[in-house]
Amino acid sequence: MNYTKEILEEFLSSQNEKKFKATQIFEWLYQKKDYNFDNFSNVGKDLISKLKETFKVEFISIEKVLEGPLVKKFLFRLKDNEKVEAVLMEHDYGLSVCVSSEVGCNMGCAFCESGRLKKRRNLETYEMVEQIILIEDYIKAKVSHVVIMGIGEPFDNYDNVINFVKIINDAKGLAIGSRHITISTCGIIPKIEEFMNLDWQVNLAISLHAPTNELRNKIMPVNKVYSLDKLIDTIKKYIQKTNRRVTIEYVMLNMVNDREIDAINLSKLLKGMNVYVNLIPYNETAHIEFSRSKKENVIKFSNILKKNNINVTIRKEFGGNIKAACGQLRSESD
Ligand code: SAH
């Protein structure tokens, strides 16, 4: 279902039906998980026929599941036989799913597996919602956290991603709290601004990965369009407007961005900002020119940030051994 509550409400109003029926329809779809309109016992027969004429319910399916300790990786088949993946992680605070937002990705980050395949299309809203619904069905438990950090650039598929968040966040939808949802972007500035103006409590994470334009240009082509200095200004505006802390993602690439000088430059760049830096151990892929940073260098890097009063954590690792890294399962199955 691509339809948010607002879209359903508009439809109901146009049919001279009561708007609150949207809530009932949401309950059937997302809480009772009944997709057969004929079963909607509190919805009148006439409205049911109108719903059937207007709204189609389409499905994706689970193609493959790989299981590791505390992690399950799902490969989904879409109706046009494209494939995307999602990862379920068991944290001490709950169950979190990392969803994909596009088939492929056009951002072309040099170290990332997803971008090996150019974007073929956006994911529809329902294709994102169903990644979670199918996982919940499979594990017979509720997902508590969602991160939009799978294949794709969510802000390159802005409208569908925003509708997805509305549906999973709706109390009668999947009821996942705003603060339990995170959107991760490589830094599409106009969309960060649009997102900021929604004034939501949803978390924003920025894939920064380099403390200077020179280095960022080399590993993230998006920086040639939206440069680091402008991105930092936008993040500052975002923090001021929303009063929310922003996550800075920084993937640790051996001898590329993990040197002492990089840690010093990053500290200067982020000085005084309400951010926390998440150092991501690199999952090695077919991009042989990149390798993961040595553990002692990650710790050294982290200590330099701490010394400069920057909040920092080292991301816990899940599933490196089950090809949970960004796009690996899919590119293998292609
Ligand atoms: N396009 C969005 C979201 C998808 S990528 C973004 O750029 O934020 C999610 C995160 O995983 C990004 O920070 C990305 O840079 C990082 N990433 C990509 N390939 C990786 C790899 N092989 N190992 C570790 N992190 C990786």
Residues whose N, C-alpha, C, O or C-beta is under 5 A from the ligand:
A	BS01	SAH	F111 C112 E113 I148 M149 G150 G152 E153 P154 S184 T185 C186 S207 E249 V251 I280 P281 Y282 N283 A325 C326
